[in-house]
C-alpha cells in the first residue's frame, strides 16, 4: 500500500512539474507586447510572447518566480499567477542589455525596433532608411517614389524589393513608369509602429519583388495621446500633422485619425510647388479570446513641379546652377485610396490564424524630359506616363505548434492572391504638358498572382532547421490599344521556390545562421507578352552565412556574407517603352551592423555594406552593373531623455560607383550628415532638424544619359543628376493632449 501511495505521489509530482502555463503580457494601454523574454528562474525554462502578447511556459506552476524582460520596458521580477488576466509592463528606458537574441529566422528585426525607439522617424523618406543597407534618392520634385539601392541592386523604384503596409502591397506591377513602382508617401511617419525586414530570397511568405529583400511596415493600432504639430523650414517648407484619439483609453477597442499636409518649393531655381495631403483612419477591437480585428482607410494625394535631371556640362559651363533646369515643365500628380481589413485569432495555445483583405484605387500622371532634344529637335523629348489602377487581394496564414518525438515543430501554411487592373496605361510624347504629340504606348494590363506556401521550423535542441516551399501562379493579360486589331495577349507561369535555412543558437547572446533559397526576378506584363512567354520569371538563387552576437551586454553585432545569382534581368523601360535584357548576373558581399549603448541615454549605431556586382555574360571590363553601389555605410549617435532633451547626429556615405557597363562614366559618391534636437516640457515638444549640416555639394540621383540640347549639333552621354538638398533648417512644435 505504501509503495502504491509513493508511486501515485511521484506521478502527481511529475504531472505538476511537466504542466505548461499560459499568460498574456500587455503595456499600460492594454496593447499586447510581442517578443517579451520570460524566464522561470526556478525551472530555468523560458518562452517568448507572440504577437498577441501570449506566452506558454513549460514546467511552471503558480508561485514560481518569473523574470520578464522586454526592450523599452522596465524589467519585472514576480511570481506567476494563473488567475491574473494579464501581466502589465511599465515603460522604461531603452536598455540594449535587455535585448535577447531569439532563435528565429527574423531575429535581426530587433535592430529596426532599436532604431525606431532610439531615433524615431521624422519623414516618409526616413522610414525606408531604417532598413540597414537600404539607400534612397529622390529625383522628381519630391512627389515621385524614391529610387532604391540594396545589395548591389539599382532597384529603381521597387523592382527587387517587396514593400507592404499592414499586409497591403505597396509595389505596383506593370506600372506606367516601371515595374515594382513603390510610392510609400501615403504612410504618415508618426503612425508607424513596427518595421519587419529581411534580405534575400529566404522567406516563404514573400514572393513577387522579394529578390533583394522585403520591408513590411505595421501601423499603430492605438495612439497614446492626441497631438497636433507644425514644422516650418527653409524653401517655403511647411508641414502640419495631427493624430486624434477618438475613443480614449478603452480596454478592448481603439480608433484614431491621422492627417498630414506638406508644402515646399525645395531649393530649386524653378519652385517645386509641391503639396501633399494624407488622411488615415484606423479602428481596432479585441475580444475576450484575444482575437483582434482592425479596419484601415487612407487617402493620399500629391502634386508637384520638377526640374528633372540636369546635364553636368551645363553646370560646368555656368549656363545653369546646380539647382537649375533645362525643362521646368516637368512634374506630376498622384493619388491612392486604401482599404484594409485585418483579423487575427488564436485557435488554441498552440495555433493561431491571421488574414487581411485589401483594396486600393490609384491614379498617376508624370511628365519627364530626360534627353531634351535628342529625339525631337523641334518640340523636345518631354513624355507623359499615366495610368489608373485597381488593386485587390487577400493574405491568410495558419500557424501551428506541435511535438513529434520531443521535437518541437512550428508550421506555417499560407494562401493568398493579388490582382491588378490598369486602364489606359500610357506613354506619350508631349509638349508643355498640354499637347500630346504621339502616343507611343497605350494599353490595359490585367495581372493576377495566386500563391501558397508551407513553412516548417523543426527545433532540435539549439538547432532550428527551416525547410519551406512557395508556389506562385501568374496570369498576364495585355490589351494593346494602339494595335490595328483587338487582341488580348496572355501568358501564364507557375513557379516553385524552395527554401532551406539553418539556425544555431548557442545562447541568448550568440546565434549563427545559414540561409538559402530560390526566388525569382519580377517581370512586367509588357515584358512577358513581348518576349513570347520566354523567361517569364527568371530564377534567383541566394545564400547567407552569418552571426548575431552580443559580446557584451550593451553591444549587438550582426555580420553576414552573402551571394545572389540571377538567371536574367529583363527590365521594361517605362521612359522609352522598350525592353532591356541584362542577362545573367552575380552579386556577393559582406555586411556588418553594430548597435552599442554607451549609457542609459546614449546610443551608437553603424551599418557597413560591401558588394561585388557583375554581369556574367559580358567580357571583363564591360560587366559592371550600372549604379550598383559597392560600398555604403550609415550610422550615428542618438540620445534619449536627458533632462527632457533627445535627438541625434547621423551620417550616410555612398562610394563612387559605375554609371555604365564599362565604368567610363562614374556616379559620384557623397558623405552627408544630419542633426536633430528635441526638448520635451510637459505636453509640448519643441525641436529643430538640420539636413546636410556641413552644406555638402552632392548629387542625390545620377544617371549616365545621352542627351542633346537645342543648340547642340551632336548628342553627349554623361552624368545627368538631381542635386541633393543643401543645408536645410526646420523647426517644429508639437502639443499632446
Buried (B, 14 or more C-beta within 10 A) or exposed (E): EEEEEEEEEEEEEEEEEEEEBBBBBBBEBBBBBBBBBBBBEBBEBBBBBBBBBBBBBBBBBEEBEBBBBBBBBBBBEEEBBEEEEBBBBEEBBBBBBBBBBBBBBEBBBBBBBBBBBBBBBBBBBBBBBBBBBBBBBBBBBBBBBBBBBBBBBBBBBBBBBBBBBBBBBBBBBBBBBBBBBBBBBBBBBBBBBBBBBBBBBBBBBBBBBBBBBBBBBBBBBBBBEBBBBBBBBBBBBBBBBBBBBBEEEEEEBBBBBBBBBBBBBBBBEBBBBBBBBBBBBBBBBBEEEBBBBBBBBBBBBBBBBBBBBBBBBBBEEEEBBBBBBBBBBBBBBBBBBBBBBBBBBBEEEBBBBBBBBBBBBBBBBBBBBBBBBBBBEEBBBBBBBBBBBEBBBBBBBBBBBEEEEEEEBBBBBBBBBBBBBBEEBBBBBBBEBEEEBEBBBBBBBBBBBBBBBBBBBBBEEEEBBBBBBBBBBBBBBBBBEEEEEEEEBBBEBEBEBEBBBBBBBEEBBBBBBBBBBBBBBBBBBBBBBBBEBEBBBBBBBBBBBBBBBBEEEBBBBBBBEBBBBBBBBBBBBBBBBEBEEBBBBBBBBBBBBBBBBEEEBBBBBBBBBBBBBBBEEBEEEEBBBBBBBBBBBBBBBBBBEEEEBBBBBBBBBBBBBBBBBEBEBBBBBBEBBBBBBBBBEEEEBBBBBBBBBEEBEBBBBBBBBEBBBEEBEEBBBBBBBBBBBBEBBBEBEBBBE
